[in-house]
């Protein structure tokens, strides 16, 4: 990777801290929208009574919160690089009365846990942003107990994710967007077919399997979609910053028109598709 890993890590921390207020504001919408992906991961994780579960790059707490509710006699630890995101996760856990849920500020590439500590490891939409994807997978393998399931989700190809491309594609048509260095963090960095399965096998997992899962992002109006994307999506804000005021307004109008084409039953419906990857930690 051309960029320094520490620089990428620091940039990611700053970005997620900066956008944490937007994520907190829109948390109920995000939780509902992304729930099908977390549910698919939890089904594959084979959670059982008394399990110790690790949820990496959990942001405001999911799917770790759902896991904690499912195994009240177990223990769930959620991690993130952003202190502000974890504060929101802790608030969500307190609101739901979850006593078996705790947070840990840390980097996915250097987990502060002993070998073979967890009965299941989860990572929903984190891999795309890790400085070193392979190193993170190896860390997950290290902290998983022999026989434990490790489940992750990453966004599939752009064509299957109009929730993102409706706005990002419009920005790209009107603003000069320099291509990121190869391997840089980004929404579709892990979308290549078979990439994550190969990464899991390289980390030593067996019985690696992939499943495609789709869900709908639903907004009351096109304007709500625009507000959402400009408050939670760093690439959108970065792209808009490269356009002058008249161009930004032109982008906004075009995005609203495109979103209007996705209205059914009075609301905007935009498809989102991800690949759920599962692997089993080798027996020692």
C-alpha positions in Angstrom: 0.0 0.0 0.0 1.4 3.4 -1.0 0.1 5.3 2.0 1.6 4.8 5.4 -0.6 2.5 7.6 -0.4 4.8 10.6 -1.4 7.8 8.6 -4.4 5.8 7.2 -5.3 4.7 10.7 -5.2 8.2 12.1 -7.2 9.6 9.3 -9.8 6.9 9.8 -10.0 7.8 13.5 -10.4 11.5 12.8 -13.1 10.8 10.1 -15.2 8.6 12.3 -14.9 10.9 15.3 -16.0 13.8 13.1 -19.0 12.0 11.6 -20.1 10.4 14.8 -22.7 13.1 15.5 -24.3 12.4 12.2 -24.3 8.6 12.8 -25.9 9.2 16.3 -28.6 11.5 14.8 -29.5 8.9 12.1 -28.9 5.9 14.3 -32.5 4.5 14.3 -32.6 4.6 10.5 -29.1 3.0 10.2 -30.0 0.3 12.7 -33.1 -0.7 10.7 -31.4 -0.5 7.3 -28.4 -2.6 8.2 -30.2 -5.1 10.5 -30.6 -7.7 7.7 -26.8 -7.9 7.3 -26.1 -8.2 11.0 -28.9 -10.8 11.3 -27.3 -12.9 8.5 -24.0 -12.7 10.3 -25.5 -13.7 13.7 -27.3 -16.7 12.1 -23.9 -17.9 10.8 -22.1 -17.2 14.1 -24.1 -20.0 15.8 -24.4 -18.0 19.1 -25.0 -20.1 22.1 -25.7 -19.6 25.8 -22.7 -18.3 27.7 -20.7 -17.3 24.6 -18.0 -14.6 24.7 -18.5 -12.5 21.5 -16.2 -9.9 20.0 -17.7 -7.3 17.5 -15.0 -5.3 15.7 -15.4 -1.9 14.2 -18.9 -1.8 15.7 -19.5 1.9 15.5 -22.7 2.7 17.4 -22.9 -0.9 18.6 -24.5 -3.3 16.1 -24.6 -6.2 15.6 -23.0 -6.6 19.1 -26.1 -5.1 20.8 -28.4 -7.7 19.2 -25.9 -10.5 20.1 -25.9 -9.3 23.7 -29.7 -9.3 23.9 -29.7 -12.9 22.4 -27.3 -14.3 25.0 -28.0 -12.5 28.3 -25.7 -14.9 30.2 -22.9 -14.3 27.7 -20.6 -11.4 27.2 -20.2 -9.1 24.3 -17.2 -6.7 23.7 -17.5 -4.2 20.9 -14.5 -2.3 19.6 -13.9 0.7 17.4 -11.2 3.2 16.5 -13.5 6.1 17.4 -14.1 7.0 21.0 -17.2 9.0 20.0 -18.8 6.1 18.2 -18.2 3.8 21.2 -19.8 6.4 23.5 -22.9 6.1 21.3 -22.7 2.3 21.5 -22.5 2.4 25.3 -25.6 4.8 25.4 -27.5 2.4 23.2 -26.6 -0.6 25.5 -27.7 1.4 28.6 -31.0 2.4 26.9 -31.7 -1.3 26.2 -30.7 -2.4 29.7 -27.9 -4.6 28.5 -25.5 -5.5 31.3 -23.4 -8.0 29.3 -22.0 -5.4 26.9 -18.8 -3.4 27.1 -16.7 -1.3 24.8 -13.0 -1.3 24.0 -11.2 1.4 22.0 -8.7 -0.3 19.8 -7.3 -0.9 16.3 -8.5 -4.0 14.4 -4.9 -4.7 13.3 -3.7 -5.0 16.9 -6.4 -6.3 19.1 -5.7 -6.1 22.9 -7.0 -9.5 23.7 -5.3 -12.8 24.5 -5.2 -15.7 22.0 -8.3 -17.8 21.8 -10.5 -15.5 23.9 -13.8 -15.5 22.0 -16.5 -18.0 21.0 -17.5 -15.8 18.0 -16.1 -12.8 16.2 -18.1 -10.3 14.2 -17.2 -7.5 11.8 -19.9 -5.7 9.9 -18.7 -3.2 7.3 -15.3 -2.7 8.9 -12.9 -4.5 6.6 -13.2 -1.9 3.8 -11.7 0.7 6.1 -8.9 -1.2 7.7 -5.3 -0.1 6.8 -4.3 -3.8 6.4 -7.2 -6.1 5.5 -5.1 -9.3 5.8 -3.6 -8.3 9.2 -7.1 -7.7 10.6 -8.2 -11.1 9.5 -5.2 -12.7 11.1 -5.9 -10.9 14.4 -9.5 -12.1 14.3 -8.2 -15.7 13.8 -5.8 -15.2 16.7 -8.4 -14.1 19.3 -11.0 -16.6 18.2 -11.2 -19.9 20.1 -10.5 -23.1 18.1 -13.8 -24.0 16.3 -15.2 -20.4 16.7 -17.0 -18.8 13.8 -15.8 -15.5 12.4 -18.3 -13.6 10.4 -17.9 -10.4 8.4 -19.9 -8.3 5.9 -18.5 -6.0 3.2 -20.3 -4.0 0.5 -20.7 -5.8 -2.9 -20.1 -4.1 -6.3 -21.2 -0.5 -6.8 -23.8 -1.6 -9.4 -25.6 -3.5 -6.6 -25.6 -0.5 -4.2 -27.5 2.5 -5.6 -27.9 3.7 -2.0 -24.3 4.9 -2.4 -23.9 5.4 -6.1 -26.9 7.6 -6.6 -25.1 10.4 -4.8 -21.5 9.4 -5.4 -21.9 8.8 -9.1 -23.5 12.3 -9.5 -20.7 13.9 -7.6 -18.1 12.1 -9.8 -19.9 13.5 -12.9 -19.5 17.1 -11.8 -16.5 17.3 -9.5 -12.9 16.3 -10.2 -12.3 13.3 -8.0 -8.7 12.0 -8.0 -8.5 8.2 -7.9 -7.4 7.0 -4.5 -4.1 5.0 -4.2 -4.6 1.3 -4.7 -5.6 -0.5 -1.5 -6.9 2.7 0.1 -9.9 2.5 2.4 -13.2 2.9 0.7 -16.8 1.5 0.5 -16.1 -0.9 -2.3 -12.5 -1.8 -1.6 -13.5 -5.4 -0.6 -16.1 -5.9 -3.3 -14.0 -7.9 -5.8 -15.5 -11.4 -6.1 -13.7 -13.9 -3.9 -11.4 -11.3 -2.3 -12.7 -11.8 1.2 -12.9 -15.6 1.0 -9.3 -15.6 -0.1 -8.4 -13.3 2.8 -10.1 -15.6 5.3 -8.4 -18.7 3.9 -5.1 -16.8 4.1 -5.7 -16.1 7.7 -6.1 -19.8 8.4 -9.9 -20.2 8.5 -11.5 -23.3 7.3 -15.0 -23.9 5.9 -15.0 -20.5 4.4 -18.4 -19.5 2.8 -19.9 -16.4 1.2 -23.5 -15.3 1.0 -25.0 -12.3 -0.8 -27.5 -10.4 1.3 -29.7 -7.4 0.1 -31.8 -4.9 1.9 -33.5 -1.6 1.2 -32.5 1.8 2.5 -35.8 3.6 2.9 -36.3 7.4 3.3 -39.5 9.4 3.6 -38.4 11.9 0.8 -35.5 12.5 -1.6 -34.5 15.4 0.6 -34.1 13.1 3.6 -31.9 10.9 1.6 -29.7 13.8 0.6 -29.5 15.0 4.3 -28.6 11.5 5.5 -25.8 11.0 3.0 -24.3 14.4 3.5 -24.3 13.9 7.3 -22.9 10.4 7.6 -20.9 9.7 4.5 -17.3 11.1 4.5 -16.7 10.5 0.8 -19.9 12.5 -0.1 -18.7 15.5 2.0 -15.2 15.2 0.5 -16.5 15.1 -3.0 -18.9 18.0 -2.5 -16.0 20.1 -1.0 -14.3 19.9 -4.5 -17.3 21.7 -6.1 -18.2 25.4 -6.0 -21.6 26.5 -4.7 -23.5 26.5 -8.0 -22.1 23.0 -8.8 -23.0 21.7 -5.4 -26.6 22.9 -5.9 -26.7 21.2 -9.4 -25.5 18.0 -7.8 -28.1 18.2 -5.1 -30.9 18.8 -7.7 -29.8 15.8 -9.8 -29.5 13.5 -6.8 -33.1 14.5 -5.7 -34.3 13.8 -9.2 -32.6 10.4 -9.2 -34.0 9.5 -5.8 -37.4 10.5 -6.9 -37.2 7.8 -9.6 -36.8 5.2 -6.7 -40.0 6.2 -5.0 -42.5 3.4 -4.3 -45.4 3.5 -1.9 -44.6 7.1 -1.2 -41.0 6.5 0.0 -37.5 6.3 -1.5 -36.3 2.8 -1.7 -32.6 2.2 -2.6 -31.1 -1.2 -2.8 -28.0 -2.1 -0.7 -26.1 -5.4 -1.2 -23.3 -7.0 0.7 -21.3 -10.2 0.9 -21.4 -12.0 4.2 -18.2 -14.1 4.8 -17.9 -16.8 7.4 -14.9 -18.9 8.4 -14.2 -21.3 11.3 -11.0 -21.0 13.4 -8.8 -24.0 12.9 -8.7 -26.5 15.7 -5.4 -26.3 17.5 
